[in-house]
Amino acid sequence: MSTTWAIAWREFRSYFVSPIGYVVLALFLLLTGYFYYSSLIEFVNRSLLFDQQAGMMSGDAPKMNINEWVIRPFFFNLSVITLFLVPMITMRLLCEEKKTGTIELLMTSPVTELQVTLGKFLAGFGLYGVMLLGTLPAMVISFVYSRPDLGPILTGYLGLILIAAACLALGTLVSSLTENQIVAGFASFALLLLLWLVHWAEDLTPGPTGSVLSYLSVVRHFEDMSKGVLDTRDVIFYLSLIVCGLFATMRALESGRWRS
């Protein structure tokens, strides 16, 4: 296990040697900050408007739920941002090793395909974890000025972690199949976008096929979590994607070892 952590730590540090880590972090924090600010301003403006209308009509203003107006849209926007930024994280994980030829040195050293795969995956997951930490001030602000429900926040973060882990596993797989980082980035994005929008085909193909396509949609399994509902079927779906992605990556590395 120490070998896996050594590979992960080496790869994690490499993100901040190149501009990739800083660019991804900056984009993520900029976009999340903008979306949170927009939702919060809309929530405040609507609250003031309802209070004014209630005062004019001598009635009670309708109660607005900050989870519905701010927290839930914020988590959904985070999931969309994750879809776009994960390919930037994964596109270099194994591509760069192949391009520079260090993959041969790595695979002929006393390490297993599992250790390499998990090390690369954990490095990307660590960077995403740092990105998520940057969203905590938004949650602190929400609790300081309002009383959001804690349950949807916890399940929302769990859903984001699972979505990111699944996307990272699939992105790592794509990165193991090519030597070109640009190709890996675009291919990863195309694959993730397909899994994101596949439920659109449910209306075009009713019946069992439509149900299967809907089940394969990454975003469908996140909807309940953003509402505070934790279903084991959603967790199992994401875990299955993670395991399949990492297993396929191991097989791709093993195939490259035999060819070399």
Secondary structure, 3 states (H helix, E strand, C coil): CHHHHHHHHHHHHHHCCCHHHHHHHHHHHHHHHHHHHHHHHHHHHHHHHHHHHHHHCCCCCCCCCHHHHHHHHHHHHHHHHHHHHHHHHHCCCCHHHHHHCHHHHHHHCCCCHHHHHHHHHHHHHHHHHHHHHCCHHHHHHHHHHCCCCHHHHHHHHHHHHHHHHHHHHHHHHHHCCCCCHHHHHHHHHHHHHHHHHHHHHHCCCCCHHHHHHHHCCCCHHHHHHHCCCCCHHHHHHHHHHHHHHHHHHHHHHHHHHHHC
